Amino acid sequence: MSEVERVCSAGKSWMSDLRIYVATHKPFKAPVDTLYTPIQVGAALTTENLRYCRDDSGDNISYLNKNFCELTALYWIWKNTHHAITGLVHYRRYFGQRWHWTDQFWNEERSEAVTGPRIASRDDFAEFSDGVDLIAAYPNHISVSLLEDYAVMHGAWDMYLVREVIAQETPQYLSAFDFVMNGKALSLCNMVVARKEVLDRYCAWLFPILFKLQKMPFYKAYDDYQKRAFGFISERLLNVWICYNRRTVCVASREIVGIS
């Protein structure tokens, strides 16, 4: 086998073992491309069976969905899957195309594929052949610091507790936490596609922090929206993890495409 054939063969190998899960809590027009697998989040909290992959099988935290949002799917991916490259998007948000795309979505009511916005297809992740380890959303640039923004949108005191737990669990991340929270750029939506071993490293850091916070009572008097605190916190922590690990992890960015 020539070197060119070997490289092409390796690329096809990981492309065939690439899987992106689409978090949803209701029926939706799922992409036709087999890259995407819908996963019903919070499945343990409802009697409705959407006939998708579910986050309440195997090792799971489905019962925490009201507080952890799409993170119950991320936890399930971490603990129950073994794809070479994997990730998570939302039923209304996907990573956009670079060179190749799919725009076909399955309409259950009409039993046919319908055309929608262009999103990344299975063969549109050549970054991983070029040494990229993780893809996240393009950072949003805001006019105030992330801490000030969090204080307006949620509550600054949450971040005091987050910093306290990081100081206890992984103090080496404190400088990255302070740098990110004082900065003005943020990758949102808890959307990632990564080599599985890299995703595992991120999850092994993230979830112990969240579980320690979850045992505290600070969020229990919040309204239903703000009780989703751990989803909001993790959006910031993804950026902290990326900041700290850039010395060993190659990170690329993609735009997010919204689906109405």
C-alpha positions in Angstrom: 0.0 0.0 0.0 1.4 3.4 -1.0 1.6 6.3 1.6 -1.2 8.1 -0.1 -3.4 5.0 0.0 -2.5 4.4 3.7 -3.5 8.0 4.7 -6.7 7.8 2.7 -7.5 4.5 4.3 -6.9 5.9 7.8 -9.1 8.8 7.0 -11.9 6.5 5.9 -11.5 4.4 9.1 -12.1 7.2 11.5 -14.9 8.8 9.3 -16.8 5.5 9.5 -16.5 5.5 13.3 -17.6 9.1 13.7 -20.9 9.6 15.6 -22.6 12.8 16.6 -25.6 12.6 19.0 -28.5 15.1 18.8 -30.0 15.9 22.1 -33.8 16.3 22.1 -36.7 16.1 24.4 -39.4 16.0 21.7 -39.9 14.7 18.1 -38.1 16.7 15.5 -36.9 16.6 11.9 -33.7 14.6 12.3 -30.9 14.8 9.8 -30.9 12.0 7.3 -27.1 11.6 7.3 -26.2 8.6 9.4 -23.6 10.7 11.2 -26.3 11.9 13.4 -28.1 9.9 16.1 -31.0 11.5 18.1 -30.9 10.9 21.8 -33.9 11.5 24.0 -32.7 13.5 27.1 -34.5 13.3 30.4 -36.0 10.0 29.3 -36.1 8.8 32.9 -38.5 11.7 33.8 -41.2 10.9 31.3 -43.4 8.1 30.1 -43.1 9.3 26.5 -40.9 7.1 24.3 -39.7 9.0 21.3 -38.2 5.8 19.8 -34.8 7.4 19.7 -31.6 6.4 21.6 -32.3 7.2 25.3 -30.1 8.7 28.0 -31.6 6.5 30.7 -29.9 3.2 29.6 -26.6 1.9 30.9 -24.6 4.2 33.2 -26.6 7.4 33.2 -27.8 10.6 35.0 -31.0 11.0 33.0 -32.9 11.8 36.3 -30.8 15.0 36.6 -31.9 16.4 33.2 -34.0 19.3 34.7 -30.8 20.7 36.2 -28.2 19.3 33.8 -30.0 19.9 30.5 -28.1 18.3 27.5 -25.3 17.2 29.9 -27.3 14.0 30.6 -26.6 13.1 27.0 -23.0 14.1 27.3 -22.6 11.9 30.3 -24.3 9.0 28.5 -21.9 9.4 25.5 -18.9 9.4 27.9 -19.9 6.3 29.8 -21.7 4.2 27.1 -20.1 4.8 23.7 -16.8 3.9 22.1 -16.7 5.7 18.7 -13.3 7.0 17.7 -14.7 10.5 17.3 -18.0 11.6 18.8 -19.9 14.6 20.0 -23.1 16.4 20.9 -25.3 18.9 19.2 -28.9 20.0 19.7 -32.1 19.3 17.7 -32.2 23.0 16.9 -28.4 23.7 16.6 -25.7 22.0 14.6 -22.2 22.6 13.5 -22.1 24.4 10.1 -20.4 23.1 7.0 -16.8 23.7 5.9 -16.6 21.9 2.5 -19.3 19.2 2.6 -22.8 19.3 3.9 -26.2 17.7 4.2 -29.4 19.6 4.0 -31.8 16.6 4.2 -34.0 16.2 7.3 -36.6 13.4 7.9 -40.2 14.6 8.2 -42.0 12.0 10.2 -45.5 13.3 9.4 -44.9 13.2 5.7 -42.6 10.1 5.8 -40.1 11.8 3.5 -36.9 13.8 3.6 -37.3 17.6 3.4 -34.7 20.3 2.6 -33.4 22.5 5.4 -30.3 24.5 6.2 -26.8 23.2 5.3 -25.1 21.5 8.2 -21.9 19.4 8.5 -22.0 16.0 6.9 -20.0 12.9 7.8 -17.2 13.7 5.4 -16.9 17.3 6.5 -14.5 16.8 9.5 -11.1 16.7 7.8 -9.8 18.7 10.7 -9.3 15.4 12.5 -6.9 14.2 9.7 -4.9 17.4 10.2 -4.3 16.9 14.0 -7.3 18.6 15.5 -8.6 16.9 18.7 -11.7 18.9 19.5 -14.2 21.2 17.7 -16.3 23.7 19.6 -18.5 26.6 18.6 -16.9 29.8 17.4 -16.6 32.0 20.5 -19.2 34.8 20.9 -17.5 38.1 21.8 -19.4 40.2 24.3 -19.0 43.7 25.7 -18.5 42.7 29.3 -16.6 40.0 31.1 -18.0 36.5 31.3 -18.4 36.9 35.1 -20.4 40.2 34.6 -22.5 38.5 31.9 -23.2 35.5 34.1 -24.2 37.8 36.9 -26.8 39.5 34.6 -28.1 36.3 33.0 -28.0 34.0 36.1 -26.2 34.9 39.4 -22.6 35.8 40.1 -22.7 33.9 43.4 -22.9 30.6 41.5 -19.4 31.3 40.1 -18.0 31.9 43.6 -19.0 28.3 44.4 -17.7 27.0 41.1 -14.3 28.6 41.7 -14.3 27.2 45.3 -14.9 23.7 44.0 -12.2 24.0 41.3 -9.8 25.2 44.0 -10.5 22.1 46.0 -10.7 19.5 43.2 -8.3 20.8 40.5 -6.5 23.9 41.7 -4.2 23.9 38.7 -7.2 25.1 36.7 -7.7 28.3 38.8 -5.6 30.6 36.5 -7.5 29.3 33.5 -10.8 29.9 35.3 -9.9 33.4 36.2 -8.6 34.2 32.7 -11.7 32.9 31.0 -14.2 34.5 33.5 -12.4 37.9 33.2 -12.4 37.6 29.4 -15.1 38.5 26.9 -15.2 35.4 24.6 -17.4 32.3 25.1 -18.1 29.2 23.1 -21.7 28.4 23.9 -24.2 25.5 23.9 -22.1 22.7 25.3 -21.6 21.5 21.7 -18.4 19.6 20.9 -17.1 17.0 18.5 -13.9 15.3 19.7 -11.6 12.3 19.7 -13.2 10.0 22.3 -10.1 10.0 24.5 -10.2 13.8 24.6 -13.9 13.9 25.3 -13.3 11.4 28.1 -10.7 13.6 29.6 -13.0 16.6 29.5 -15.9 14.7 31.1 -13.7 13.2 33.8 -12.8 16.7 34.8 -16.2 18.3 34.4 -18.6 16.0 36.1 -16.9 15.6 39.5 -17.1 19.4 39.8 -20.7 19.5 38.8 -21.7 16.6 41.1 -20.0 18.4 44.0 -22.0 21.5 43.2 -25.2 19.5 42.8 -25.0 18.4 46.4 -25.2 22.1 47.5 -28.6 23.7 48.0 -27.9 27.0 46.2 -30.0 26.3 43.1 -33.1 24.7 44.8 -35.0 28.0 45.3 -34.4 29.1 41.7 -37.2 29.2 39.1 -37.4 26.3 36.6 -35.3 28.1 34.0 -32.5 29.0 36.5 -32.6 25.5 38.0 -30.8 24.5 34.7 -27.8 26.0 36.4 -25.4 23.1 35.7 -26.0 23.5 32.0 -25.2 27.2 32.2 -22.1 26.6 34.4 -20.8 23.9 32.1 -20.9 26.3 29.1 -18.3 28.4 30.9 -16.4 25.4 32.2 -15.9 24.0 28.6 -14.0 27.2 27.9 -12.0 26.9 31.0 -11.0 23.3 30.1 -10.1 24.3 26.6 -8.0 27.3 27.8 -6.0 25.1 30.3 -5.5 22.2 27.9 -4.5 24.1 24.8 -0.9 23.1 25.5 -1.8 19.5 24.7 -5.1 19.6 22.8 -5.6 21.1 19.4 -8.9 22.9 19.2 -10.8 24.2 16.1 -14.0 26.2 15.9 -17.1 26.0 13.8 -20.1 28.2 13.4 -23.5 27.1 14.8 -26.4 26.7 12.4 -29.8 27.1 13.9 -32.8 25.1 12.8 -36.2 26.6 13.1 
